[in-house]
Amino acid sequence: MSRPLIATYRLQFREGTGFSEAKDLVPYLKELGASHLYASPVFSASPGSTHGYDVVDYNRFEADLGGDAGFTAMSDALMAADLGLILDFVPNHMGVSQENAWWEDVLRWGRESRYAQTFDISWDEEKILIPTLGSPYGEALRSGALEVVYDEKRGEVRFTANGYGLPVDPRTLSHVFSFVDHPERDSLVRRFSAAVPADGEELGERFAEHVADPAFLAALKSGIEALNADRDALHAFHEAQAWRLAWWRLAREKLSYRRFFEIADLIGVRQEMRRVFRDSHRTIYQLARERRLDGIRIDHVDGVADPKGYLAELAGGFEALRRDVAIHVEKILTGPERLRRSWNIAGTTGYEFITAVAGLYVDGSKEEAMTRAYADFVGTEEDLRAMIADQKRAIFTHNLAGELQVLTETAMQVAANDLETRDFGRDDMSRSIVEVATALPVYRTYCGVAGVPDKDVEVIDETVERAKGTRKVEADEPIAFVGKLLKLAFEDGRDVTGALNFTRRFQQTTGAVMAKAVEDTVFYRYNRLIALNEVGGEPDHYGTLPARFHEEMSIRLEDQPDGLMASSTHDTKRGEDARARLYTLSEAPERWAALVREMAAAMKPWRKAMGEAAMGETHVSPDPATEWGFYQSLLGVLPADFDPADAKAREELEKRLLAFAEKAVREAKRFTSWTAPNEAYESALKGFVSAVLSEGETGDLLERFWRKAQPFVVAGALNTLSQTLIKLTAPGVPDIYQGTEFYDLSLVDPDNRRKVDFAARKRAMEEGGTPADVLPQWRDGRVKAKLTAAALKARIKAPTLFTKGRYIPLEVTGEKAEHVVAFARTDEEGRVAVTIAPRMALQLLGENAEQPLPEAKTWGDTAVRLPSHLAGARFECILTGEPVAAGASLKLSEVLARLPVALLLAD
């Protein structure tokens, strides 16, 4: 890259943040030490979008953010400050909106549209299904929810459903003109009925000429009014279109286009089509040509048909321009899965780093105690893996039933062409597809026309055997056939088009099945230790030793030294410092369980009986699993400097926790959901949450909770400093999510997209002193900001040291050895950086600690041993500004006397 990747700063545009606001932050980002502004999607999105992932025009900057002029001004400011720009780009899907000109053209002309192949539409269907009606079609027609209008702004006739506007095929306007009382009516009917798509522009001009005549326009509006009054005629006009309006509930089981997950308003884009790729990346390449683009983050890369091919095409375009643009992908790696080095990209956005770091702070030796405490409270022992399997089946057969239908039909067509498989039944085929997807341990495989990787063959074979073992399908043969389809294993020379179509669609679907089942369902149900319920996380991987962490960092160095290291993102379930605090619960499960029991006993009057649930069991609101998880969320969200007597602070917390609680139980889908809200359950839950936060209703309950939770709060702050330093010095590029220079105690979105107080952060940068100097005021968060800035300054001086530099695990000896992780980074120029970070902070600090700094005597004889080639080096601790003399080892009672973490540098 033209600018070395030192650290990215993720900024969420929209909701009050535009190009002008970003431009004003440039001096601050420079002072902090970031090298690149990492922008959320900035291209035109559906009206009212709060995130920008529903893009409607890849080649136009969002007007509400400042448009082209605003973007250019921001870009100029970045370049003047020698800061780079990374853009979040969404190739997999676009917003279904009347602002999307490509989509509008498809709706207008159907399969004859020039953009008919732009979107992943099944043209085997007679109509494009538009599932937006609030009631069944017949009811909507009868109630007057459907009507034809003349859109003054667009200058065209449109069909609307409760304000949702759709374009109409100009050739069908004869239905409208037949109601128009005008001398040219018959001529218009003939002319428009005989039109073809290529005449669309001419038709538009002719129509515009007519509506410019006030008399004709008045006659047209009168005719539209008459048409709307005739339900049979209105229905006939509707049926003449290339699309069909339908009840929103139909989207679940019938669809005519690939969606992003289960969201009907996001339609899949066929980036595998060269023209589509060219049209959607035109501005991206123009920005690279003008040296305004230094990197690109590819959203949901698993959603495109062929990630490897797409990324190769993308990189090839940059190479042709002779521009070095870093490519990062949003890719979740599960278990032992590693980034495909054949993709030849900078790396992922870093979810696997969150998982690796989390293991350091979770006490695996006390897992059984935490499991027992959780089971005792909820009244049952939960099987996480069984829960995940059940939810994957439920998501695929219910939420994504339309995708399953398409896949089943495709598989049946292939099977029908073979004597060995033509007797497979549709039900067995459908269930086999579900079982293979359920057993798949990764988000997707990557088989296609370019080849079938050996690793994927291995994964598919193992998955097929697991699917057979569930005995959910009576015969093994259909399951084996699905595996054969996925591997494209047809050796007899037959046409494999059907198998390719199946495999492509299946691979694009399994990521949605996994994400919706695990991240968006199970992670809101299984609440043993919610700090582990994170994107890409595996809650049953309960703690790791430093040796395993070192192995994972060595893999990072090998696979993606320039990959991003995230700790908070716009998609994380809770902020990085909320997780850091909650990790400490793993060190004292009995103490936590006792605190929960005390809270639960006090809150008994606000727990409401709900009668019988769908499965026949009685339940209450909140149910035990939700209540256990809520107390963790409460602990995680309370500011370190929280004052229980501050009524305004309580009110703000109540507002945030009420929104979170509603989202959590709807995502869990046990007693309520987004599509079928249980008002009684949710009302009782909200009353419960409000009572906890209300000083008047529960007296000093919150104050007692806060006081008894202090050991977790103080230890959590130590974990914060530790994980922050590791992120800033481990192999890769640290990604700083907006505002997280201070403590990030946010909840899931939209809470984590709240407005950031940048004024306070700017003041922290302007103040003098080292992190050690401000540690005594640790509750205000400035110590984290100071640590971040100091470490980034070190990275600026030696950028490649912390990305491609050698990673050396360091041995820790002494009585507190298990409480420390340490490593060194070295490069060919002789530079050395040593990171020392504590772990298991609650046990390290003890019961009555008032600040996150262990007393010197706590460390006893604990020391970090240095390799012989580093022994005797003259170090400087950049976090304290003090020299450190090293012999064969570093005594922690001395090195960590003023600050609980250390970053030592030597040239």
DOBA-210313 format. One record per residue (C-alpha): residue in one letter; x negated, y, z negated. Coordinates in steps of 0.1 Angstrom, whole numbers, padded with zeros to 4 digits, always signed. Each point is the difference from the previous one (the first is absolute). Layout:
<nodes>
aXYZ;...
</nodes>
This chain:
<nodes>
m+0000+0000+0000;s-0011+0036+0005;r+0006+0006-0037;p-0011-0028-0024;l+0028-0016-0019;i-0006+0009-0036;a+0035+0002-0014;t+0035+0005+0014;y+0027+0021-0016;r+0035-0011+0008;l+0025+0028+0003;q+0037-0006+0004;f+0016+0024+0025;r+0036+0011-0002;e+0020+0007-0031;g-0016+0035-0002;t-0035-0009+0013;g-0007+0011+0036;f-0030+0009+0020;s-0003+0034-0016;e-0001-0015-0035;a-0026-0025+0011;k-0021+0027+0016;d+0000+0018-0034;l-0013-0031-0017;v-0031-0003+0022;p-0023+0019-0024;y+0012-0021-0029;l-0006-0033+0019;k-0035+0012+0009;e-0007+0009-0037;l+0013-0033-0012;g-0023-0019+0024;a+0024-0016+0024;s-0013-0004+0036;h+0034-0006+0017;l+0035+0011-0003;y+0022-0031+0004;a+0034+0012+0013;s+0032-0019-0003;p+0020-0001+0034;v+0002+0035+0014;f+0017-0006+0034;s+0037+0008+0005;a+0023-0023-0020;s+0037-0005-0005;p+0017+0032-0014;g-0003+0002-0037;s-0027-0026-0002;t-0019+0001-0033;h-0029-0022+0011;g-0005+0002+0038;y-0001-0037+0007;d+0031+0003+0021;v-0018+0017+0028;v+0020+0012+0030;d-0027+0016+0021;y-0036-0012+0000;n-0011+0031+0019;r+0015+0028-0020;f-0009+0012-0035;e+0028+0004-0024;a+0014+0035+0003;d+0010+0002-0036;l-0037-0005-0009;g-0011+0028+0022;g+0000-0015+0034;d-0030+0002+0025;a-0011+0034-0013;g+0000-0011-0036;f-0018-0032+0007;t-0027+0018+0020;a-0005+0025-0027;m-0004-0028-0026;s-0024-0018+0023;d-0021+0031+0006;a-0003+0005-0038;l-0011-0036-0005;m-0026+0002+0027;a-0013+0033-0013;a-0005-0017-0034;d-0016-0031+0017;l+0029-0022-0012;g+0014-0027+0021;l+0036-0010+0007;i+0015-0035-0002;l+0036-0003+0013;d+0025-0026-0011;f+0014-0014+0032;v+0031-0022+0004;p-0002-0022+0031;n+0024-0028-0010;h+0033+0019-0001;m+0018+0033+0007;g+0030+0017-0016;v+0034-0008+0015;s+0011+0036+0003;q+0016+0024+0025;e-0033+0019-0001;n-0018-0030+0015;a+0001+0008+0037;w-0012-0035+0010;w+0027-0017-0021;e+0027+0024+0013;d-0010-0009+0036;v+0004-0037-0008;l+0034+0005-0015;r+0011+0021+0029;w-0012-0023+0028;g-0003-0034-0017;r-0023-0025+0016;e-0004+0024+0030;s-0018+0026-0022;r-0036+0008+0008;y-0006-0008-0037;a+0019-0033-0001;q-0033-0019-0006;t-0013+0026-0025;f+0020-0015-0029;d+0002-0036-0011;i+0036-0005+0012;s+0016-0034+0008;w+0015+0008+0034;d+0017-0034-0001;e+0025+0017-0022;e+0028+0017+0019;k-0002+0031-0020;i-0024+0019-0023;l+0015-0004-0034;i+0002+0033-0020;p+0010-0011-0036;t+0008+0033-0015;l+0037-0001-0007;g+0012+0001-0036;s+0028-0024+0008;p+0008-0026+0026;y+0003+0014+0036;g+0038-0005+0002;e+0006+0018-0032;a-0024+0028+0010;l+0018+0004+0033;r+0034+0001-0017;s-0010+0024-0027;g-0013+0026+0025;a-0037-0004-0011;l-0009-0004+0037;e+0004+0028+0025;v-0015+0016+0031;v-0014+0035-0003;y-0016+0026+0021;d-0033+0009-0015;e-0005+0037+0005;k-0037-0001-0009;r-0009-0028+0023;g+0025+0009+0027;e+0013-0035+0004;v+0029-0023-0009;r-0009-0024-0029;f+0017-0027-0020;t+0000+0004-0038;a+0007-0021-0030;n+0005+0021-0031;g-0025+0025+0014;y-0025-0026+0013;g-0004+0010+0036;l-0008-0023+0029;p-0007+0008+0037;v+0024-0013+0026;d-0008-0015+0034;p+0008+0028+0025;r+0015-0026+0023;t+0028-0006-0026;l+0010+0037-0002;s+0028-0009+0024;h+0018-0012-0031;v-0002+0036-0013;f+0006+0018+0033;s+0032-0020+0005;f+0015+0020-0029;v-0013+0033+0014;d+0024+0023+0017;h-0022+0016+0026;p+0000+0003+0039;e-0034-0019+0003;r+0010-0028-0023;d+0003-0027+0027;s-0033+0011+0016;l-0018-0002-0034;v+0014-0034-0007;r-0013-0013+0033;r-0034+0017-0003;f-0008-0011-0035;s+0013-0035+0004;a-0023-0005+0030;a-0031+0013-0018;v-0032-0020-0007;p-0025+0007-0027;a-0024+0016+0024;d+0027+0027+0006;g+0001+0008-0036;e-0017+0034+0003;e+0022+0010+0029;l+0031-0011-0019;g-0011+0021-0030;e-0004+0030+0023;r+0034-0005+0016;f+0016-0004-0034;a-0017+0031-0014;e+0013+0020+0030;h+0035-0011-0007;v+0000+0007-0038;a-0015+0034+0007;d+0035+0008+0014;p+0022+0010-0030;a+0031-0014+0017;f-0016-0034+0006;l-0014-0001-0035;a+0034+0008-0015;a+0015-0027+0022;l-0027-0025-0011;k+0006+0006-0037;s+0037-0003+0006;g-0006-0033+0018;i-0023-0013-0028;e+0028+0009-0025;a+0025-0021+0020;l-0025-0029+0003;n-0005+0000-0038;a+0037-0002-0005;d+0002-0031+0021;r-0015-0028-0019;d+0001-0025+0029;a-0018+0025+0023;l-0025+0008-0028;h-0007-0037-0005;a-0004-0005+0038;f-0025+0029+0001;h-0019-0016-0029;e-0001-0034+0017;a-0014+0016+0032;q-0032+0010-0017;a-0033-0019-0002;w+0004+0000-0038;r+0026-0012-0025;l+0008+0016-0033;a+0004-0025-0028;w+0005-0003-0038;w-0033+0006-0018;r+0003-0034-0017;l-0003-0018+0034;a-0037+0011+0003;r-0010-0026-0025;e+0010-0030+0022;k+0002+0014+0035;l-0024+0023+0017;s-0010+0009+0036;y-0034+0015-0009;r-0029-0008-0023;r+0001+0022-0031;f-0026+0010-0026;f+0008-0024-0027;e+0038+0003-0005;i+0004+0037+0009;a+0023+0004+0029;d-0011+0036+0004;l-0036-0011+0009;i-0004-0017+0034;g-0029-0021+0010;v-0023+0014+0027;r-0018-0022+0025;q-0036+0012-0002;e-0011-0030+0020;m+0014+0017+0031;r-0027+0021+0015;r+0023+0029+0010;v+0015+0001-0035;f-0034+0001-0015;r-0012+0027+0023;d+0031+0022-0006;s+0000-0004-0038;h-0038+0007-0004;r-0004+0029+0024;t-0003+0027-0028;i-0021-0023-0022;y-0026-0002+0028;q+0003+0037+0008;l-0008+0008-0037;a-0030-0023+0002;r-0012+0017+0032;e+0002+0034-0017;r-0019-0014-0030;r+0029+0006-0023;l+0005-0037-0009;d-0026-0019-0020;g+0021-0030-0011;i+0033-0017+0004;r+0020-0021-0025;i+0022-0026+0018;d+0032-0005-0019;h+0013-0036-0004;v-0025-0015+0026;d+0016-0034-0006;g+0032+0013+0017;v-0015+0004+0034;a+0001-0031+0023;d-0038-0004+0003;p-0020+0019-0026;k-0034-0010+0013;g+0010+0010+0036;y+0016+0032-0012;l-0031+0010-0020;a-0023-0008+0028;e+0020+0021+0024;l+0000+0029-0026;a-0037-0002-0006;g-0007-0003+0038;g+0018+0033+0006;f-0022+0018-0026;e-0031-0016+0015;a+0010+0012+0034;l+0001+0035-0014;r-0034-0005-0017;r+0016+0007-0033;d-0008-0019-0032;v+0034-0002-0017;a+0004-0023-0030;i+0029-0024+0000;h+0016-0012-0032;v+0030-0022-0002;e+0027-0005-0026;k-0005-0037-0005;i+0007-0021-0031;l-0024-0028-0006;t+0013-0027-0022;g-0020-0026-0020;p-0032-0009+0018;e+0010+0016+0032;r-0026+0023+0015;l+0001+0028+0025;r-0005-0012+0036;r-0034+0012+0009;s+0008-0006+0036;w+0023+0030-0002;n-0031+0022-0001;i+0015+0027-0022;a-0011+0021-0030;g+0022-0020-0024;t+0033+0000-0018;t+0017+0027-0020;g-0011-0019-0032;y+0028-0018-0017;e-0023-0030-0006;f-0023+0023-0019;i+0028+0007-0025;t+0004-0037-0006;a-0037-0006-0004;v-0003+0028-0026;a+0031-0010-0019;g-0015-0033-0009;l-0028+0017-0019;y+0023+0015-0025;v+0025-0028-0007;d-0009-0024-0028;g+0005-0034+0016;s-0007-0018-0033;k+0033+0013-0014;e+0021-0008+0030;e+0018-0028-0018;a+0009+0023-0029;m+0014+0026+0024;t+0020-0026+0019;r+0014-0014-0032;a+0009+0035-0013;y+0018+0008+0033;a+0018-0033+0001;d+0012+0004-0036;f+0014+0034+0008;v+0017-0008+0033;g+0012-0034-0013;t-0015-0022+0027;e-0033-0009+0016;e-0002+0015+0035;d-0019-0017+0028;l-0015+0027+0021;r-0008-0021+0031;a+0035-0016+0000;m+0015+0034-0003;i-0020+0012+0030;a+0010-0030+0021;d+0037+0004-0009;q-0001+0037+0009;k-0018-0006+0033;r+0027-0024+0010;a+0027+0025-0012;i-0015+0029+0019;f-0005-0019+0032;t+0035-0016+0000;h+0019+0031-0013;n-0018+0033+0005;l-0018-0011+0032;a+0026-0024+0013;g+0000+0017+0034;e-0037-0007+0004;l+0005-0036-0010;q+0028-0003+0025;v-0023+0013+0028;l-0028-0023-0010;t+0023-0030-0003;e+0014+0006+0035;t-0035+0004+0015;a-0013-0032-0017;m+0031-0019+0012;q-0006+0011+0035;v-0035-0013-0001;a+0010-0033-0017;a+0027-0006+0026;n-0026-0004+0027;d-0017-0030-0016;l+0014-0035-0003;e-0017-0003-0034;t+0016+0031-0015;r+0033+0005+0019;d+0020-0018-0027;f-0010+0025-0027;g+0031+0017-0015;r+0003+0037-0004;d+0005-0002-0038;d-0032-0021-0005;m-0019+0023+0023;s+0011+0031-0019;r-0008-0016-0034;s-0034-0011+0013;i-0008+0035+0011;v+0010+0013-0035;e-0021-0027-0018;v-0031+0007+0021;a+0003+0037-0007;t+0006-0007-0037;a-0031-0022-0003;l-0022+0024+0020;p-0025+0014-0026;v-0010+0031+0021;y+0019+0028+0015;r-0005-0013+0035;t-0022-0020+0024;y-0016+0014+0032;c+0006-0025+0028;g+0007+0012+0035;v-0010+0001+0036;a-0036+0010-0009;g-0004-0032-0020;v+0009-0020-0032;p-0027+0007-0027;d-0012-0031-0018;k+0008+0017-0034;d+0036+0004+0011;v+0002-0036+0011;e-0011-0010-0034;v+0025+0023-0017;i+0029-0012+0022;d-0009-0037-0006;e-0001+0004-0037;t+0032+0020+0001;v+0019-0026+0019;e-0010-0027-0025;r+0012+0022-0029;a+0032+0006+0019;k+0006-0037+0004;g-0006-0005-0037;t+0029+0022-0010;r+0024-0025+0015;k+0023+0028+0009;v+0003-0015+0035;e+0009-0036+0002;a-0023-0008+0029;d-0036+0010+0003;e+0000+0002+0038;p+0016+0034+0004;i-0024+0015-0025;a-0029-0015+0019;f+0014+0014+0032;v+0001+0035-0015;g-0037-0004-0008;k-0007-0011+0035;l+0017+0031+0013;l-0020+0022-0022;k-0033-0016+0012;l+0012+0001+0036;a-0010-0037+0000;f+0014-0011+0033;e-0027-0020+0018;d+0021-0013+0029;g-0003+0031+0021;r+0036+0011-0004;d+0011+0036+0000;v-0006+0014-0035;t+0018+0032+0004;g+0027-0010-0024;a-0026-0011-0026;l-0018+0033+0004;n+0033+0019-0005;f+0008-0020-0031;t-0035+0004-0015;r-0002+0037+0007;r+0034+0006-0017;f-0007-0024-0028;q-0033+0017-0008;q+0016+0034+0000;t+0028-0012-0023;t-0020-0019-0027;g-0015+0032-0013;a+0034+0014-0006;v+0012-0031-0017;m-0030+0000-0023;a+0002+0038-0008;k+0037+0000-0006;a+0000-0031-0021;v-0031+0007-0021;e-0007+0037-0002;d+0036+0012+0003;t+0018-0028-0020;v-0022-0022-0022;f-0022+0028-0012;y+0031+0015-0015;r+0012-0032-0016;y-0032-0016-0014;n-0010+0025-0026;r-0025-0019-0022;l-0028+0026+0006;i+0013+0025+0026;a-0035+0015+0005;l-0007-0030+0022;n+0032+0004+0020;e-0018+0021+0026;v+0000+0000+0038;g-0023-0028+0010;g-0002-0012-0036;e+0006-0035-0013;p+0013+0002-0036;d-0009-0036-0008;h-0037+0007+0007;y-0003+0012-0036;g-0035+0015-0006;t-0034-0007+0015;l-0035+0000-0013;p-0026+0025+0012;a-0017-0027+0020;r+0031-0004+0022;f+0003+0037+0004;h-0036+0001+0012;e+0008-0027+0026;e+0029+0021+0013;m-0021+0031+0003;s-0026-0020+0019;i+0027-0010+0024;r+0011+0036+0004;l-0036+0010+0008;e-0001-0028+0026;d+0034+0005+0016;q+0008+0037-0003;p-0027+0023-0015;d+0019+0030+0014;g+0034-0013-0012;l+0021+0022-0022;m+0003-0007-0037;a+0034+0009-0013;s+0012+0002-0035;s+0032+0020+0006;t+0019+0004+0032;h+0035+0012+0011;d+0011-0036-0001;t-0015-0012-0033;k+0025-0011-0026;r-0015+0022-0027;g-0029+0024-0004;e-0035-0012-0005;d-0003+0013-0036;a+0034-0014-0009;r-0014-0034+0010;a-0032+0007-0019;r+0020+0005-0031;l+0022-0030+0005;y-0030-0023+0005;t-0008+0005-0037;l+0032-0019-0009;s-0016-0032+0012;e-0025+0004-0029;a+0026+0001-0027;p+0031-0019+0012;e+0013-0006-0036;r-0003+0037-0009;w+0018+0010+0031;a+0027-0026-0006;a+0006+0013-0035;l+0004+0035+0013;v+0025-0012+0026;r+0020-0019-0026;e+0001+0031-0021;m+0012+0021+0029;a+0025-0026+0010;a+0015-0002-0034;a+0004+0037-0003;m+0016+0002+0035;k+0025-0028-0006;p+0030+0024-0002;w-0007+0012+0036;r-0003-0035+0015;k+0033-0008+0017;a+0016-0034+0006;m+0008-0004+0037;g+0019-0034-0001;e-0009-0026+0026;a-0024+0004+0029;a+0004-0016+0034;m-0016-0032-0012;g+0023-0003-0030;e-0024+0011-0028;t+0008+0028-0023;h-0022+0030+0001;v-0006+0034-0015;s-0012+0033+0013;p-0029+0004+0000;d-0008-0037+0003;p-0030-0012-0021;a-0025-0001+0029;t+0010+0036+0011;e-0002+0012-0036;w-0035-0015-0006;g-0012+0016+0033;f+0016+0033-0009;y-0020+0004-0032;q-0032-0006+0020;s+0012+0026+0025;l+0007+0024-0029;l-0035-0006-0014;g-0016+0005+0034;v+0018+0033+0008;l-0005+0019-0032;p-0026+0028+0004;a-0031-0005-0021;d+0007+0034-0016;f+0037-0008-0005;d+0018+0018-0028;p+0031-0018-0012;a+0014+0033-0013;d-0001+0016+0035;a+0036-0001+0011;k-0009+0011+0035;a-0026-0028+0004;r+0026-0025-0011;e+0025+0013+0025;e-0025-0003+0028;l-0009-0035-0010;e+0037-0010-0002;k+0006+0012+0035;r-0029-0019+0014;l+0007-0032-0019;l+0037+0000+0009;a-0009+0001+0037;f-0026-0027-0005;a+0023-0023-0020;e+0027+0002+0027;k-0025-0008+0027;a-0016-0028-0020;v+0032-0019-0006;r+0013+0005+0035;e-0032-0013+0014;a+0001-0030-0024;k+0034-0009+0016;r+0011-0021-0030;f+0030+0020-0014;t+0002+0029+0025;s-0015+0010+0033;w-0002+0028+0025;t+0027-0016+0022;a+0023-0010-0028;p-0006+0023-0031;n+0014-0013-0033;e+0012+0032-0015;a+0008-0014-0034;y-0035-0016-0003;e-0018+0031+0012;s+0021+0024-0022;a-0009-0020-0031;l-0036-0001+0010;k-0001+0038+0005;g+0016+0004-0034;f-0027-0022-0015;v-0029+0019+0017;s+0015+0034-0010;a+0004-0012-0036;v-0037-0009-0003;l-0010+0035+0012;s+0026+0019-0019;e-0011+0013-0034;g+0036+0004-0012;e+0013-0035+0007;t-0029-0022-0013;g-0017+0024-0024;d-0037-0004+0000;l-0002-0033+0019;l-0020+0015+0029;e-0023+0017-0025;r-0006-0033-0018;f-0006-0018+0033;w-0025+0026+0010;r-0018-0001-0033;k-0003-0038-0001;a-0011-0001+0036;q-0030+0023-0005;p-0026-0028+0000;f+0012-0010+0035;v+0000+0037+0011;v-0036+0006-0012;a-0013-0033+0014;g+0019+0007+0033;a-0019+0033+0003;l-0033-0020-0003;n+0012-0024+0027;t+0008+0031+0022;l-0035+0013-0002;s-0014-0035+0006;q+0020-0008+0030;t-0004+0035+0015;l-0038-0003-0002;i+0001-0035+0016;k+0021+0013+0028;l-0024+0028+0006;t-0031-0022+0001;a+0011-0034+0013;p-0005-0010+0037;g+0024+0020+0021;v+0015+0035+0003;p+0020+0012-0030;d+0035+0012+0009;i+0014+0027-0024;y+0038+0002+0001;q+0013+0036-0004;g-0003+0012-0035;t-0016-0031-0015;e-0031+0019-0010;f+0020+0005-0031;y+0018-0029-0017;d+0025-0017+0024;l+0028-0014-0021;s+0025+0000+0028;l+0027-0026+0007;v+0009-0015+0034;d+0011+0024+0028;p+0014+0025+0002;d-0014+0007-0035;n-0036-0003+0013;r+0007+0026+0027;r+0009+0028-0024;k-0015+0034+0004;v-0036+0003-0012;d-0012+0028-0023;f-0031+0009+0021;a-0005+0032-0020;a-0010-0020-0031;r-0023-0022+0020;k-0017+0030+0016;r-0006+0015-0034;a-0016-0033-0012;m-0024+0002+0030;e-0008+0037-0008;e-0008-0008-0037;g-0036-0009-0009;g-0011-0030-0019;t-0005-0037+0005;p+0025-0028-0005;a-0016-0006-0034;d+0006+0036-0009;v+0037-0002+0005;l+0005-0035-0014;p+0012+0013-0034;q+0030+0015+0018;w+0006-0033+0018;r+0038+0002-0002;d+0003+0028+0025;g-0016-0021+0028;r-0028+0024+0009;v-0026-0026-0009;k+0012-0022+0028;a-0002+0029+0025;k-0035+0009-0012;l-0012-0036+0003;t+0015-0002+0035;a-0017+0032+0012;a-0034-0010-0015;a+0000-0034+0016;l+0011+0014+0033;k-0029+0024-0001;a-0023-0030-0004;r+0016-0016+0030;i-0005+0031+0021;k-0037-0001-0006;a-0003-0037+0010;p+0032-0010+0019;t-0013-0033+0014;l-0013-0011-0034;f+0036-0005-0012;t+0013-0016+0032;k-0026-0021+0017;g-0025+0000-0029;r-0009-0033-0016;y+0023-0012-0028;i-0018-0015-0030;p+0019-0015-0029;l-0018+0008-0033;e-0002-0023-0029;v+0014+0013-0033;t-0013-0015-0033;g+0009+0004-0036;e+0030-0002-0023;k+0023+0021+0022;a-0012-0014+0033;e+0035-0012+0010;h+0012+0036-0003;v-0021+0014+0028;v-0003-0003+0037;a-0032+0015+0016;f-0015+0001+0035;a-0026+0018+0019;r+0000+0014+0036;t-0033+0004+0018;d-0009+0010+0035;e-0030-0002+0023;e-0012+0035-0010;g-0005-0011-0035;r+0030+0017-0016;v+0017-0017-0028;a+0033+0004-0017;v+0010-0019-0031;t+0037-0002-0012;i+0009-0011-0035;a+0037-0003-0008;p+0017-0015-0031;r+0028-0025+0001;m+0024-0014-0026;a+0003+0034-0015;l+0025-0006-0027;q-0021-0026-0017;l-0031+0021+0005;l+0014+0032-0015;g+0018-0016-0029;e+0033+0009-0016;n-0005+0036-0011;a-0019+0016+0028;e+0009+0035+0008;q-0020+0005+0031;p-0011-0024+0028;l-0036-0001-0011;p-0013-0030-0020;e-0023+0009-0029;a-0036-0007+0008;k-0002-0027-0027;t+0028-0019+0018;w-0024-0009+0027;g-0026-0015-0023;d-0026-0017+0021;t+0020+0000+0032;a-0022+0010+0030;v+0000-0001+0038;r-0031-0019+0013;l-0016+0015+0031;p-0017-0021+0027;s-0037+0003+0000;h-0002+0023+0029;l+0023+0025-0018;a-0016-0003-0035;g-0018+0032-0010;a+0020+0022+0024;r+0006+0036-0011;f+0038+0005+0001;e+0022+0029-0004;c+0036-0005-0013;i+0020+0023+0023;l+0030-0001-0023;t-0019+0015-0030;g-0028+0017+0018;e-0026-0018-0022;p-0031-0019+0010;v+0000-0037-0008;a-0032-0020-0005;a+0003-0036+0010;g-0022-0028-0009;a+0010-0035+0007;s+0035+0008-0012;l+0024+0028-0009;k+0013+0001-0035;l+0037+0009+0001;s-0001+0015-0035;e-0022+0027+0016;v+0012+0002+0036;l+0037+0001-0011;a-0004+0023-0030;r+0018+0030+0014;l+0022-0015+0027;p+0013-0036+0002;v-0011-0004+0036;a-0032+0007+0018;l-0012+0007+0035;l-0038+0000+0001;l-0019+0012+0031;a-0037-0004+0009;d-0018+0010+0032;
</nodes>
